[in-house]
Amino acid sequence: MALVKAETVQGFQGLPAIRQVGLMIGLAASVALGVAVVLWSQQPSYTLLYANLSSKDAGQVVDALQKSGIVFKVDEATGAVMVESGKLQAARMQLAKDGLPEGNAMGFEILQKEQGFGTSQFIETARYKRALEGELGRTIATLRNVESARVHLAIPKRSVFLRDQSEPTASVVVRLYSGRKLDDEQVAAIVHLVSSSVPHLQPKKITLVDQRGNLLSSGEENEGMAPSSSQFSYTRKLEATYSDRIRKLLEPIVGSGRVRASVNADLDFTVVERTRESFDPDSRVVRSEQTSEDTSSSPTVASGVPGSLSNQPPADAALQPASDMISQNLASDPSAVPLNSSKSTIRNYELDKTVSHTRLASGSIKRLSVAVVLDNRQELDDNGEPVSKPWSDKEIERFTRLVKEAVGFDEKRGDTVNVVNSSFAPVPEVEDLPAPSLLEQPWVWNVARQAAGVLGVLLVVFGVLKPVMRSLADKGAQSMQASAMVPAAAGGPDGVAGEDQLSLSGANPQQAQLAAPQGGYEQHLETARSVVKDDPKRVAQVVKNWVSEDG
């Protein structure tokens, strides 16, 4: 290993300065590329946390993620906050616990801000209205289909003059999630929610619009449409209830999916109010009674035709009471009886009186029309194969009676029930969704990334570094072989070795070092000649080194 290092260093030193710098830059770039590939393979994939965040919300989200220890990064181009894919839901739940992101709408917390000393009543009123709009927008955004909402309130100043009174109005803009919409009941719920939150605000004064500009609710619509919509919804629910009741009753007998039922209900939504006042003659009680009796008789003192003679009093006239006169007449004539007698009685009775006010419920059933279709029954033949056979008339009649009992059939209302037996068309088999391929699995890309990182490192090591080091080692070995030719002592004629020895590389380039041959001076000289003949440049370099060392 030391030999390889020495040869590599020797080969590197033998290169020109420009090539040395280029080689060092290439090696550094290769190492940096390998490190980058390893880091890329170990880096987790990031997913967008929230889209369309304001700068304020993004800053609050980043602070919360730092406090929670969740790894994130911010896209330099768009400023979007991204977290690891495996921790996306955990990050969202953590932020939701902290009430983030708050959005652009501010609620009543705006009133908690410090106000200046010279704040006018107009500014305070405007802040309260802004806070109310923000709270209503937050409340509407809690609905499942609504992503965000904005509310604009136009609340006029109350006047003491009735002639100048103006009603408040409101406008609501909702942003719905992709592929979702609001039905009529949800629209009415939002309208009544806003109406109930603002004093003197009528539902007809609220306009609801979605992000596409579709008008969902407006105060200019006909007020009669709301009852019609609710009546239609009630009719559909009633019909669906009857249809489900028929299917649940017949499917255990006929088979699952072999019954089709349709009910048409004609309902009466007329509202009827009745007031009735009744008396009970058997429960009369005397409240007061008044009796008057009058008796009179014809007098015998004065009679005849009225005139002057009859009007003259007798000579011995004396005033007598009428009772005395009557007593005298009765005493003189006992048979005399009263001519006139009257008696009257007035009785006041108290009777039980009942006043009843009845309001009949609307939505009564006027008529039902029921249609039921039954599939043929399935039986097995002698070979054990399924065979479709129609139902008999008795069985159809029995099914009809069951359907009548299920819907409350009333012949007086004109209800009709029709049960028909027919063979259903075969239902095409629904193929199962294919299993996701191997490439669609999330873990496959992570493994591929790791494998790509390892492959990149191996390519850098064995494709770049190893050939360069081998080339440098070969050049260093050749340089060391050239510098190995040192002066050797020549031997005397008696064959004793001299003081100088020559070590030269032979003709074979693979031989690292060629030792001086054993022998006399002539043999050494012959060997030097052969080396000069085979590689004169190398010998010249050796001689040059000798001269520089001796000098």
C-alpha positions as CSV (number, residue, x, y, z in Angstrom):
1,M,0.0,0.0,0.0
2,A,2.9,2.3,0.8
3,L,4.4,1.4,-2.5
4,V,1.2,2.3,-4.3
5,K,1.0,5.6,-2.4
6,A,4.6,6.4,-3.2
7,E,4.1,5.6,-6.9
8,T,0.9,7.7,-7.0
9,V,2.6,10.7,-5.4
10,Q,5.6,10.2,-7.7
11,G,3.3,10.1,-10.8
12,F,1.3,13.2,-9.6
13,Q,4.6,15.1,-9.1
14,G,5.8,14.1,-12.6
15,L,2.8,15.8,-14.2
16,P,2.9,19.4,-15.4
17,A,1.5,22.1,-13.1
18,I,-1.6,22.7,-15.3
19,R,-2.5,19.1,-15.4
20,Q,-2.0,18.8,-11.6
21,V,-4.5,21.7,-11.1
22,G,-7.0,20.2,-13.5
23,L,-6.6,16.8,-11.9
24,M,-7.2,18.2,-8.4
25,I,-10.3,20.1,-9.6
26,G,-11.6,16.9,-11.3
27,L,-11.1,14.9,-8.1
28,A,-12.7,17.5,-6.0
29,A,-15.7,17.7,-8.3
30,S,-16.0,13.9,-8.3
31,V,-16.0,13.8,-4.5
32,A,-18.5,16.7,-4.3
33,L,-20.7,14.9,-6.8
34,G,-20.6,11.7,-4.8
35,V,-21.4,13.6,-1.6
36,A,-24.3,15.4,-3.3
37,V,-25.7,12.1,-4.6
38,V,-25.6,10.6,-1.2
39,L,-27.3,13.6,0.4
40,W,-29.9,13.6,-2.3
41,S,-30.7,9.9,-1.7
42,Q,-31.0,10.5,2.0
43,Q,-33.1,13.6,1.7
44,P,-36.9,13.0,2.4
45,S,-39.6,14.1,0.0
46,Y,-41.5,17.2,0.8
47,T,-45.2,18.0,0.4
48,L,-47.0,21.3,0.3
49,L,-48.5,22.1,3.7
50,Y,-50.9,24.9,2.8
51,A,-51.5,26.8,-0.4
52,N,-52.1,30.5,-0.8
53,L,-50.9,31.5,2.6
54,S,-50.4,35.2,3.3
55,S,-47.0,36.4,4.5
56,K,-48.4,36.9,8.1
57,D,-49.9,33.4,8.2
58,A,-46.7,31.8,6.6
59,G,-44.6,33.5,9.3
60,Q,-46.9,32.2,12.1
61,V,-46.8,28.7,10.6
62,V,-43.0,28.7,10.3
63,D,-42.7,29.7,14.0
64,A,-45.1,27.0,15.1
65,L,-43.2,24.4,13.1
66,Q,-39.9,25.4,14.6
67,K,-41.3,25.2,18.1
68,S,-42.8,21.8,17.4
69,G,-39.5,20.5,15.9
70,I,-41.1,19.6,12.6
71,V,-38.6,19.6,9.7
72,F,-39.8,22.0,6.9
73,K,-38.5,24.1,4.0
74,V,-39.7,27.2,2.2
75,D,-39.8,27.3,-1.6
76,E,-37.7,30.2,-2.7
77,A,-39.8,30.7,-5.9
78,T,-43.3,30.7,-4.4
79,G,-42.7,31.1,-0.7
80,A,-44.8,28.0,0.0
81,V,-44.2,26.1,3.2
82,M,-43.4,22.4,2.7
83,V,-43.0,19.5,5.2
84,E,-42.0,15.9,5.0
85,S,-44.6,13.7,3.3
86,G,-44.7,11.3,6.2
87,K,-45.4,14.1,8.7
88,L,-48.0,16.1,6.7
89,Q,-51.0,15.2,8.7
90,A,-49.2,15.5,12.0
91,A,-48.1,19.0,11.1
92,R,-51.6,20.0,10.1
93,M,-53.1,18.7,13.3
94,Q,-50.4,20.5,15.4
95,L,-51.1,23.7,13.6
96,A,-54.9,23.2,13.9
97,K,-54.4,22.8,17.7
98,D,-52.7,26.2,17.7
99,G,-55.4,27.8,15.6
100,L,-53.3,28.2,12.5
101,P,-53.5,29.4,9.8
102,E,-55.8,32.2,10.9
103,G,-56.5,33.5,7.4
104,N,-57.0,37.1,6.5
105,A,-60.3,37.3,8.4
106,M,-59.9,38.7,11.9
107,G,-62.6,38.2,14.6
108,F,-63.3,39.9,17.8
109,E,-59.6,39.8,18.7
110,I,-59.3,43.0,16.7
111,L,-61.0,44.7,19.6
112,Q,-58.3,43.6,21.9
113,K,-55.7,45.7,20.1
114,E,-54.6,48.8,21.8
115,Q,-56.5,51.8,20.6
116,G,-55.3,55.3,20.5
117,F,-56.3,58.1,22.8
118,G,-58.2,60.0,20.1
119,T,-60.1,57.1,18.6
120,S,-63.5,58.3,17.5
121,Q,-66.9,56.5,17.8
122,F,-66.9,56.0,14.0
123,I,-63.6,54.1,14.2
124,E,-64.9,51.9,17.1
125,T,-68.1,51.2,15.1
126,A,-66.1,50.2,12.0
127,R,-63.9,47.9,14.0
128,Y,-66.9,46.2,15.6
129,K,-68.5,45.7,12.2
130,R,-65.1,44.3,10.8
131,A,-64.9,42.0,13.8
132,L,-68.4,40.8,13.2
133,E,-67.7,40.1,9.6
134,G,-64.6,38.1,10.4
135,E,-66.5,36.0,13.0
136,L,-69.3,35.2,10.5
137,G,-66.7,34.3,7.9
138,R,-65.0,31.9,10.3
139,T,-68.3,30.3,11.3
140,I,-69.3,29.8,7.7
141,A,-65.9,28.3,6.9
142,T,-66.5,25.5,9.4
143,L,-69.0,23.9,7.1
144,R,-67.8,20.8,5.4
145,N,-68.1,22.0,1.8
146,V,-66.8,25.5,2.4
147,E,-63.1,26.2,2.3
148,S,-63.3,29.9,3.2
149,A,-65.9,32.7,3.4
150,R,-66.0,36.5,3.4
151,V,-69.0,38.5,4.7
152,H,-69.7,42.2,3.9
153,L,-72.3,43.9,6.1
154,A,-74.0,47.2,5.2
155,I,-75.6,48.4,8.5
156,P,-77.1,51.8,8.2
157,K,-77.2,54.2,11.2
158,R,-80.4,54.0,13.1
159,S,-82.6,57.1,12.9
160,V,-85.2,58.3,15.4
161,F,-87.6,59.0,12.5
162,L,-89.6,56.1,11.3
163,R,-89.8,57.5,7.8
164,D,-86.0,57.4,7.5
165,Q,-85.5,53.9,8.7
166,S,-83.3,51.7,6.5
167,E,-82.9,47.9,6.8
168,P,-79.4,46.4,6.8
169,T,-78.1,44.2,4.0
170,A,-75.4,41.6,3.7
171,S,-73.3,39.9,1.0
172,V,-71.5,36.6,1.5
173,V,-68.9,35.1,-0.8
174,V,-67.9,31.4,-0.2
175,R,-65.0,29.5,-1.7
176,L,-66.0,25.8,-2.0
177,Y,-63.7,22.8,-2.2
178,S,-63.0,21.4,-5.6
179,G,-65.9,19.2,-6.8
180,R,-68.3,20.2,-4.1
181,K,-71.4,22.3,-4.0
182,L,-74.1,23.6,-1.6
183,D,-77.6,22.3,-1.8
184,D,-80.7,24.4,-1.1
185,E,-80.9,23.5,2.5
186,Q,-77.2,24.5,3.1
187,V,-77.8,27.8,1.3
188,A,-80.8,28.5,3.5
189,A,-78.8,27.6,6.6
190,I,-76.0,30.1,5.7
191,V,-78.6,32.8,4.9
192,H,-80.5,32.3,8.2
193,L,-77.2,32.1,10.1
194,V,-76.2,35.6,8.9
195,S,-79.7,36.9,9.4
196,S,-79.8,35.7,13.0
197,S,-76.4,37.3,13.8
198,V,-77.3,40.9,12.7
199,P,-80.2,42.8,14.3
200,H,-83.0,43.8,12.0
201,L,-81.5,41.8,9.0
202,Q,-84.0,40.0,7.0
203,P,-83.1,36.8,5.1
204,K,-84.4,38.3,1.8
205,K,-81.7,41.1,2.2
206,I,-78.8,38.6,2.0
207,T,-77.0,37.7,-1.2
208,L,-74.8,34.5,-1.4
209,V,-72.3,34.0,-4.2
210,D,-69.6,31.3,-4.7
211,Q,-66.1,31.8,-6.1
212,R,-67.2,31.1,-9.6
213,G,-69.8,33.9,-9.6
214,N,-72.8,31.7,-9.3
215,L,-75.7,33.4,-7.5
216,L,-76.8,30.9,-4.8
217,S,-79.3,33.1,-3.0
218,S,-80.7,36.5,-3.6
219,G,-83.3,38.7,-1.9
220,E,-84.9,39.4,-5.3
221,E,-86.2,35.8,-5.7
222,N,-89.9,35.0,-5.4
223,E,-90.8,34.4,-1.8
224,G,-93.2,31.7,-2.8
225,M,-90.4,29.5,-4.1
226,A,-89.2,28.7,-0.6
227,P,-92.5,26.9,0.4
228,S,-92.6,25.2,-3.0
229,S,-89.0,23.9,-2.5
230,S,-89.8,22.6,1.0
231,Q,-93.0,21.0,-0.2
232,F,-91.2,19.3,-3.1
233,S,-88.5,18.0,-0.7
234,Y,-91.2,16.7,1.7
235,T,-93.0,14.9,-1.2
236,R,-89.8,13.3,-2.4
237,K,-88.9,12.1,1.1
238,L,-92.4,10.6,1.6
239,E,-92.2,8.8,-1.8
240,A,-88.7,7.5,-1.0
241,T,-89.9,6.2,2.4
242,Y,-92.8,4.3,0.8
243,S,-90.4,2.9,-1.9
244,D,-87.9,1.7,0.7
245,R,-90.7,0.2,2.8
246,I,-91.8,-1.9,-0.3
247,R,-88.3,-3.0,-1.1
248,K,-87.5,-4.1,2.4
249,L,-90.8,-6.1,2.5
250,L,-90.4,-7.9,-0.8
251,E,-86.6,-8.4,-1.2
252,P,-86.4,-11.2,1.4
253,I,-89.0,-13.1,-0.7
254,V,-88.0,-12.2,-4.2
255,G,-84.2,-11.6,-3.7
256,S,-81.9,-8.7,-3.2
257,G,-81.9,-6.3,-6.1
258,R,-84.9,-8.0,-7.8
259,V,-87.5,-5.4,-6.8
260,R,-88.1,-2.0,-8.3
261,A,-90.7,0.2,-6.6
262,S,-91.9,3.7,-7.5
263,V,-94.4,5.8,-5.6
264,N,-96.1,8.9,-6.7
265,A,-97.8,10.8,-3.9
266,D,-100.3,13.6,-4.5
267,L,-100.3,15.8,-1.4
268,D,-102.5,18.6,-0.3
269,F,-100.6,21.5,1.2
270,T,-103.6,23.7,1.7
271,V,-103.7,25.3,5.2
272,V,-107.2,25.2,6.7
273,E,-108.2,26.9,9.9
274,R,-111.6,26.4,11.6
275,T,-113.3,28.1,14.5
276,R,-116.3,26.5,16.2
277,E,-118.6,27.7,19.0
278,S,-121.0,25.1,20.5
279,F,-123.5,25.1,23.5
280,D,-124.6,22.2,25.7
281,P,-128.4,22.4,26.3
282,D,-128.3,19.7,29.0
283,S,-126.0,21.6,31.2
284,R,-128.1,24.8,31.7
285,V,-128.2,26.5,35.1
286,V,-130.6,29.3,36.2
287,R,-128.5,32.4,36.6
288,S,-131.4,34.9,37.6
289,E,-135.2,34.9,37.8
290,Q,-137.8,37.8,38.0
291,T,-141.5,37.2,38.6
292,S,-144.3,39.9,38.1
293,E,-148.0,39.3,38.9
294,D,-150.9,41.8,38.2
295,T,-154.6,41.4,39.2
296,S,-157.5,43.9,38.5
297,S,-161.3,44.0,38.7
298,S,-164.1,46.3,37.2
299,P,-165.3,49.0,39.7
300,T,-169.1,49.4,40.4
301,V,-169.0,53.1,41.6
302,A,-168.4,54.7,38.3
303,S,-169.9,53.4,35.2
304,G,-171.6,54.6,32.1
305,V,-170.6,56.8,29.3
306,P,-168.1,59.4,30.3
307,G,-169.7,62.9,30.4
308,S,-170.5,65.8,32.5
309,L,-173.0,63.9,34.6
310,S,-170.8,60.9,35.2
311,N,-168.0,63.2,36.1
312,Q,-169.9,65.0,38.8
313,P,-169.4,63.8,42.3
314,P,-172.3,62.7,44.3
315,A,-173.8,65.1,46.9
316,D,-172.4,63.1,49.9
317,A,-169.2,62.3,48.2
318,A,-166.3,61.2,50.4
319,L,-162.9,59.9,49.4
320,Q,-162.5,56.3,50.1
321,P,-159.5,54.0,49.3
322,A,-159.9,51.7,46.4
323,S,-159.4,48.7,48.6
324,D,-162.3,49.7,50.8
325,M,-164.5,50.2,47.7
326,I,-163.6,46.7,46.5
327,S,-164.2,45.2,49.9
328,Q,-167.6,47.0,50.0
329,N,-168.5,45.7,46.6
330,L,-167.5,42.2,47.5
331,A,-169.4,42.4,50.7
332,S,-172.5,43.7,48.9
333,D,-172.1,41.3,46.0
334,P,-170.1,38.2,46.9
335,S,-170.3,36.8,43.4
336,A,-168.2,39.5,42.0
337,V,-164.7,38.4,40.8
338,P,-161.7,40.2,39.2
339,L,-162.0,40.8,35.6
340,N,-158.1,41.0,34.7
341,S,-155.2,39.0,36.1
342,S,-151.6,38.7,34.7
343,K,-148.4,37.1,35.8
344,S,-144.9,37.2,34.2
345,T,-141.7,35.5,35.0
346,I,-138.2,36.2,33.5
347,R,-135.5,33.6,34.0
348,N,-131.8,33.9,32.8
349,Y,-130.0,30.6,32.2
350,E,-126.2,30.0,32.0
351,L,-125.2,27.5,29.3
352,D,-121.8,25.7,28.7
353,K,-120.2,27.3,25.7
354,T,-117.2,25.8,23.9
355,V,-115.1,27.8,21.4
356,S,-112.5,25.7,19.4
357,H,-110.0,26.9,16.9
358,T,-108.6,24.1,14.7
359,R,-105.7,24.4,12.1
360,L,-105.5,21.3,10.0
361,A,-102.0,20.1,9.2
362,S,-100.9,20.5,5.6
363,G,-99.4,17.8,3.5
364,S,-102.2,15.3,3.7
365,I,-102.2,12.5,1.2
366,K,-104.8,13.0,-1.5
367,R,-103.9,10.0,-3.7
368,L,-101.1,7.4,-4.0
369,S,-100.0,5.7,-7.1
370,V,-97.7,2.7,-6.6
371,A,-95.9,0.8,-9.3
372,V,-93.8,-2.3,-8.5
373,V,-91.8,-4.5,-10.9
374,L,-90.6,-8.0,-9.8
375,D,-87.9,-10.0,-11.5
376,N,-88.5,-13.6,-12.3
377,R,-87.6,-16.1,-9.6
378,Q,-84.5,-18.2,-10.0
379,E,-84.7,-22.0,-9.7
380,L,-82.4,-24.9,-10.4
381,D,-83.3,-27.4,-13.0
382,D,-82.4,-31.1,-13.0
383,N,-78.9,-30.4,-14.1
384,G,-78.4,-27.9,-11.2
385,E,-78.3,-24.9,-13.5
386,P,-80.2,-21.7,-12.6
387,V,-83.4,-21.2,-14.5
388,S,-85.6,-18.0,-14.6
389,K,-89.3,-18.6,-14.2
390,P,-92.2,-16.1,-13.8
391,W,-94.2,-15.8,-10.7
392,S,-97.7,-17.2,-10.7
393,D,-100.9,-15.1,-10.6
394,K,-101.6,-16.1,-7.0
395,E,-98.2,-15.0,-5.9
396,I,-98.6,-11.7,-7.7
397,E,-101.9,-11.2,-6.0
398,R,-100.3,-11.9,-2.7
399,F,-97.5,-9.4,-3.4
400,T,-100.1,-6.9,-4.3
401,R,-101.9,-7.3,-1.0
402,L,-98.6,-6.9,0.9
403,V,-97.8,-3.7,-1.0
404,K,-101.3,-2.3,-0.2
405,E,-100.8,-2.9,3.4
406,A,-97.3,-1.4,3.3
407,V,-98.4,1.9,1.9
408,G,-101.8,2.2,3.7
409,F,-103.9,1.7,0.6
410,D,-107.2,3.6,0.7
411,E,-109.7,2.9,-2.0
412,K,-111.9,5.9,-1.1
413,R,-108.9,8.2,-2.0
414,G,-108.5,6.6,-5.4
415,D,-105.2,4.9,-4.6
416,T,-103.8,2.5,-7.2
417,V,-101.3,-0.3,-6.9
418,N,-99.9,-2.1,-9.9
419,V,-97.5,-5.1,-9.5
420,V,-95.9,-6.5,-12.6
421,N,-93.6,-9.5,-13.1
422,S,-90.9,-9.1,-15.8
423,S,-87.5,-10.5,-16.4
424,F,-84.7,-8.0,-15.6
425,A,-81.8,-7.5,-18.0
426,P,-78.6,-9.0,-16.7
427,V,-76.5,-6.6,-14.8
428,P,-73.0,-6.3,-16.2
429,E,-70.3,-7.5,-13.8
430,V,-68.3,-4.7,-12.4
431,E,-64.6,-5.5,-12.7
432,D,-62.5,-4.9,-9.7
433,L,-60.1,-2.0,-9.8
434,P,-56.6,-3.2,-10.7
435,A,-54.1,-3.3,-7.9
436,P,-51.7,-0.4,-8.1
437,S,-48.5,-1.4,-9.9
438,L,-45.2,-1.7,-8.2
439,L,-44.1,1.7,-9.5
440,E,-47.1,3.4,-7.9
441,Q,-46.1,2.2,-4.4
442,P,-44.7,5.1,-2.4
443,W,-41.8,3.0,-0.9
444,V,-40.5,2.1,-4.4
445,W,-39.3,5.6,-5.1
446,N,-37.5,5.8,-1.8
447,V,-35.7,2.5,-2.6
448,A,-35.0,3.7,-6.1
449,R,-33.5,6.9,-4.7
450,Q,-31.3,5.0,-2.3
451,A,-30.2,2.7,-5.1
452,A,-29.4,5.6,-7.4
453,G,-27.3,7.2,-4.7
454,V,-25.3,4.0,-4.2
455,L,-24.9,3.6,-7.9
456,G,-23.7,7.2,-8.3
457,V,-21.1,6.7,-5.6
458,L,-19.8,3.5,-7.2
459,L,-19.6,5.2,-10.6
460,V,-17.6,8.0,-9.1
461,V,-15.2,5.6,-7.2
462,F,-14.7,3.0,-9.9
463,G,-15.3,5.1,-13.0
464,V,-13.4,8.2,-12.0
465,L,-11.2,7.9,-9.0
466,K,-9.8,4.4,-9.6
467,P,-8.7,5.0,-13.2
468,V,-7.1,8.2,-12.2
469,M,-5.2,6.7,-9.3
470,R,-4.1,3.7,-11.5
471,S,-2.8,6.1,-14.2
472,L,-0.9,8.1,-11.6
473,A,0.5,4.9,-10.1
474,D,1.7,3.6,-13.5
475,K,3.4,6.9,-14.2
476,G,5.0,6.9,-10.8
477,A,6.3,3.4,-11.2
478,Q,7.9,4.3,-14.6
479,S,9.6,7.4,-13.0
480,M,10.9,5.3,-10.1
481,Q,12.3,2.7,-12.5
482,A,14.1,5.5,-14.5
483,S,15.6,7.0,-11.3
484,A,16.8,3.5,-10.1
485,M,19.8,3.6,-12.4
486,V,22.5,4.7,-10.0
487,P,26.4,4.4,-10.5
488,A,27.9,1.2,-9.4
489,A,31.6,0.4,-8.7
490,A,33.2,-1.7,-11.5
491,G,35.0,-5.0,-10.6
492,G,38.7,-5.6,-11.3
493,P,40.1,-8.0,-13.7
494,D,40.3,-10.6,-11.0
495,G,36.6,-10.7,-10.9
496,V,36.2,-8.8,-7.6
497,A,33.2,-6.4,-7.5
498,G,34.0,-2.7,-7.8
499,E,32.7,0.1,-5.7
500,D,30.0,1.3,-8.1
501,Q,26.9,-0.7,-9.2
502,L,24.4,0.2,-11.9
503,S,20.7,-0.5,-11.4
504,L,18.7,0.0,-14.7
505,S,15.4,-1.0,-15.8
506,G,15.4,-3.6,-18.4
507,A,13.7,-3.7,-21.6
508,N,10.6,-5.2,-20.0
509,P,8.5,-2.3,-18.8
510,Q,6.6,-4.5,-16.2
511,Q,9.8,-5.1,-14.3
512,A,10.1,-2.5,-11.5
513,Q,13.8,-2.8,-10.9
514,L,16.6,-4.6,-12.7
515,A,19.6,-5.5,-10.5
516,A,23.0,-5.2,-11.8
517,P,24.3,-8.5,-13.3
518,Q,26.9,-10.4,-11.4
519,G,30.2,-10.4,-13.2
520,G,33.1,-8.2,-14.1
521,Y,33.4,-4.8,-15.6
522,E,32.8,-6.0,-19.2
523,Q,29.5,-7.5,-18.2
524,H,28.4,-4.3,-16.6
525,L,29.4,-2.3,-19.6
526,E,27.5,-4.6,-21.9
527,T,24.4,-4.3,-19.8
528,A,24.6,-0.5,-19.9
529,R,25.0,-0.6,-23.6
530,S,22.0,-2.7,-24.1
531,V,19.9,-0.4,-21.9
532,V,21.1,2.7,-23.9
533,K,20.2,0.9,-27.1
534,D,16.8,0.0,-25.9
535,D,15.7,3.2,-24.2
536,P,18.2,6.1,-24.8
537,K,15.8,8.7,-23.4
538,R,15.6,7.1,-20.0
539,V,19.4,6.6,-19.9
540,A,19.9,10.3,-20.8
541,Q,17.6,11.2,-17.9
542,V,19.6,9.0,-15.6
543,V,22.9,10.6,-16.7
544,K,21.3,14.0,-16.2
545,N,20.4,13.1,-12.6
546,W,24.0,11.9,-12.0
547,V,25.5,15.1,-13.2
548,S,23.1,17.2,-11.1
549,E,23.8,15.1,-8.0
550,D,27.6,15.2,-8.5
551,G,27.6,18.9,-9.3
